[in-house]
Amino acid sequence: MAPKSRAENRADQTRAILDRARAQLAEVGPAALSVRQIARDVGLVSSAVYRYFPSRDHLLTALIIEAYDELGTVVEAADPGFLAWADAIRAWALAHPHEYALLYGSPVPGYVAPDDTVPAAGRITGALLAMVAESQLAGDTLAAPTGRLSRAEHAALGPVREAVGTPVDDDRMLRWLMAWSTVFGHLSLELFGHMHRGVLDYEAHFRQVTGQLAADLGLIR
């Protein structure tokens, strides 16, 4: 077998560091991520790890991008539609609770995610915004009345409206954003233990909630 190239060796070592860092997420959480411990676990001195990731924050950023890309791939491979989008996110979250916590849990003290994370994160929200545009073009009728948006709220939603890429009614935009926050809020309550003993069947409850959201959005007739 031919010896590996320098690029292949670097890729293998980078993968080993990331794998060990992901394991450490499960053990101690992102706030306590230790480059020194990761280095020991993969057989390196800590200064060697910094040749791959210049700082702990760079390592966290790599983990975040990787997790968003994994979730994005799952979402993009799901069947079309809001319910499939929500189910795909929940399935990934249950399989990767610590990565979900890294993305949607409490912020890591002292860490500010750079713009590098935006394209990967946008894969999940981008799929949702595409559904908003489809709903507008299809003329889906919202199942319940929505309070008139204030001028301040209309202005506040400007960047989201622009990201959709097609004119969207204010009430439709608001209701889809409410559905988005409900899905992730529900998953966070479930995964972080806030539904313990309050809800006995998480899957049944999730399906009921997302089904109601789909009906409210005019997707179920």
C-alpha positions as CSV (number, residue, x, y, z in Angstrom):
1,M,0.0,0.0,0.0
2,A,1.4,3.4,-1.0
3,P,2.1,5.8,1.8
4,K,-0.5,8.5,2.3
5,S,0.3,12.0,1.1
6,R,0.7,14.9,3.4
7,A,-2.8,16.2,2.5
8,E,-4.3,12.8,3.3
9,N,-2.5,12.6,6.6
10,R,-3.7,16.1,7.4
11,A,-7.2,15.2,6.5
12,D,-7.1,12.1,8.7
13,Q,-5.7,14.0,11.7
14,T,-8.3,16.8,11.2
15,R,-11.0,14.1,11.2
16,A,-9.6,12.5,14.3
17,I,-9.6,15.9,16.2
18,L,-13.2,16.7,15.1
19,D,-14.4,13.2,16.1
20,R,-12.8,13.5,19.5
21,A,-14.2,17.0,19.9
22,R,-17.7,15.8,19.1
23,A,-17.3,13.0,21.7
24,Q,-16.2,15.6,24.2
25,L,-19.4,17.6,23.5
26,A,-21.3,14.6,24.9
27,E,-19.1,14.3,27.9
28,V,-18.7,17.9,29.1
29,G,-20.6,20.2,26.7
30,P,-19.2,22.9,24.4
31,A,-18.4,25.4,27.1
32,A,-15.9,23.0,28.7
33,L,-14.3,21.9,25.4
34,S,-10.6,21.3,26.1
35,V,-8.1,21.5,23.3
36,R,-5.5,20.1,25.7
37,Q,-7.6,17.0,26.5
38,I,-8.5,16.5,22.8
39,A,-4.8,16.6,22.0
40,R,-4.0,13.9,24.6
41,D,-6.9,11.7,23.4
42,V,-5.6,11.7,19.8
43,G,-2.0,11.4,20.7
44,L,-0.8,14.9,20.0
45,V,0.6,17.7,22.1
46,S,-1.7,20.6,22.4
47,S,0.5,22.9,20.2
48,A,0.2,20.4,17.4
49,V,-3.6,20.7,17.5
50,Y,-3.3,24.4,16.9
51,R,-1.7,23.7,13.5
52,Y,-5.1,22.3,12.5
53,F,-7.3,24.7,14.5
54,P,-5.7,28.0,15.6
55,S,-7.9,28.3,18.7
56,R,-10.7,26.7,20.6
57,D,-13.1,29.0,18.8
58,H,-11.9,27.8,15.4
59,L,-12.6,24.3,16.5
60,L,-16.0,25.2,17.8
61,T,-16.7,26.9,14.5
62,A,-15.7,23.8,12.6
63,L,-18.0,21.7,14.8
64,I,-20.9,24.1,14.2
65,I,-20.4,24.1,10.4
66,E,-20.2,20.4,10.3
67,A,-23.3,19.9,12.4
68,Y,-25.3,22.4,10.3
69,D,-24.2,20.7,7.1
70,E,-25.2,17.3,8.4
71,L,-28.6,18.6,9.4
72,G,-28.9,20.5,6.1
73,T,-28.2,17.3,4.1
74,V,-30.9,15.5,6.1
75,V,-33.4,18.3,5.5
76,E,-32.6,18.6,1.8
77,A,-33.0,14.8,1.3
78,A,-36.4,14.7,3.1
79,D,-39.6,14.5,1.2
80,P,-41.1,17.9,0.2
81,G,-43.3,19.7,2.6
82,F,-43.4,21.2,6.0
83,L,-44.2,18.0,7.9
84,A,-41.3,16.2,6.3
85,W,-39.0,19.1,7.1
86,A,-40.0,19.1,10.7
87,D,-39.8,15.3,11.0
88,A,-36.3,15.3,9.5
89,I,-35.1,17.9,11.9
90,R,-36.5,16.0,14.9
91,A,-35.0,12.7,13.7
92,W,-31.5,14.3,13.4
93,A,-31.9,16.0,16.7
94,L,-32.8,12.8,18.5
95,A,-29.8,11.0,16.9
96,H,-27.4,13.9,17.7
97,P,-28.7,15.6,20.8
98,H,-25.3,17.2,21.7
99,E,-24.8,18.6,18.3
100,Y,-28.3,20.0,18.4
101,A,-27.5,21.6,21.7
102,L,-24.4,23.1,20.2
103,L,-26.5,24.7,17.4
104,Y,-29.7,25.6,19.3
105,G,-28.9,25.4,23.0
106,S,-27.3,28.0,25.3
107,P,-24.6,30.2,23.8
108,V,-21.0,29.2,24.6
109,P,-19.7,31.9,27.0
110,G,-17.1,34.1,25.2
111,Y,-17.8,32.6,21.8
112,V,-19.3,34.5,18.9
113,A,-20.1,32.5,15.8
114,P,-18.4,34.1,12.7
115,D,-20.0,34.6,9.4
116,D,-18.4,31.4,8.2
117,T,-21.3,29.5,9.9
118,V,-24.1,31.4,8.0
119,P,-24.1,29.4,4.7
120,A,-24.4,26.1,6.5
121,A,-27.1,27.4,8.9
122,G,-28.9,28.8,5.9
123,R,-29.5,25.4,4.5
124,I,-32.1,24.6,7.2
125,T,-33.8,28.0,7.1
126,G,-33.5,28.2,3.4
127,A,-35.6,25.1,3.0
128,L,-38.3,26.7,5.1
129,L,-38.2,30.0,3.2
130,A,-38.6,28.1,0.0
131,M,-41.8,26.6,1.4
132,V,-43.0,30.1,2.3
133,A,-42.5,31.2,-1.3
134,E,-44.4,28.1,-2.5
135,S,-47.2,28.8,-0.1
136,Q,-47.5,32.3,-1.3
137,L,-47.5,31.3,-5.0
138,A,-50.0,28.5,-4.3
139,G,-52.3,30.9,-2.5
140,D,-52.7,28.7,0.6
141,T,-55.4,30.1,2.8
142,L,-54.4,30.5,6.4
143,A,-56.8,28.6,8.6
144,A,-57.1,31.2,11.3
145,P,-57.1,35.0,11.3
146,T,-53.9,36.8,12.1
147,G,-53.7,40.1,13.9
148,R,-52.7,43.0,11.7
149,L,-48.9,43.5,11.8
150,S,-47.7,46.8,13.1
151,R,-45.4,49.0,10.9
152,A,-42.6,48.2,13.3
153,E,-43.1,44.4,12.8
154,H,-43.4,44.8,9.0
155,A,-40.1,46.6,9.0
156,A,-38.6,44.1,11.4
157,L,-39.4,41.2,9.0
158,G,-37.7,43.0,6.1
159,P,-34.5,40.8,6.0
160,V,-36.6,37.6,6.1
161,R,-39.0,38.8,3.4
162,E,-36.0,39.7,1.3
163,A,-34.5,36.2,1.8
164,V,-37.7,34.6,0.5
165,G,-37.1,36.2,-2.8
166,T,-40.7,36.8,-3.7
167,P,-43.3,39.1,-2.2
168,V,-45.1,37.5,0.8
169,D,-48.2,38.7,2.6
170,D,-47.4,39.9,6.1
171,D,-49.8,37.5,7.8
172,R,-48.3,34.5,6.0
173,M,-44.8,35.6,6.8
174,L,-45.6,35.9,10.5
175,R,-47.4,32.6,10.7
176,W,-44.5,30.7,9.0
177,L,-42.0,32.3,11.4
178,M,-44.3,31.2,14.3
179,A,-44.3,27.7,12.9
180,W,-40.5,27.7,12.6
181,S,-40.0,28.9,16.2
182,T,-42.6,26.4,17.4
183,V,-40.8,23.4,15.9
184,F,-37.4,24.4,17.3
185,G,-38.9,25.5,20.6
186,H,-40.7,22.2,20.9
187,L,-37.6,20.2,20.1
188,S,-35.6,22.1,22.7
189,L,-38.2,21.5,25.4
190,E,-38.1,17.8,24.5
191,L,-34.4,17.3,24.2
192,F,-33.5,19.4,27.3
193,G,-35.9,17.5,29.5
194,H,-38.5,20.2,30.0
195,M,-41.4,17.9,29.0
196,H,-40.4,15.1,31.4
197,R,-43.6,13.7,33.1
198,G,-45.7,16.4,31.4
199,V,-45.9,14.7,28.0
200,L,-45.9,10.9,28.0
201,D,-45.5,10.3,24.2
202,Y,-43.1,12.9,22.7
203,E,-43.5,11.6,19.1
204,A,-47.3,11.6,19.2
205,H,-47.3,15.1,20.7
206,F,-44.8,16.4,18.1
207,R,-46.9,15.0,15.2
208,Q,-50.0,16.6,16.7
209,V,-48.3,20.0,17.1
210,T,-46.8,20.0,13.6
211,G,-50.0,18.7,12.1
212,Q,-51.8,21.6,13.7
213,L,-49.2,24.0,12.4
214,A,-49.6,22.6,8.9
215,A,-53.3,23.0,9.1
216,D,-53.0,26.6,10.4
217,L,-50.7,27.4,7.4
218,G,-53.3,26.1,5.0
219,L,-51.2,23.2,3.9
220,I,-53.8,20.5,4.9
221,R,-57.2,20.8,3.3
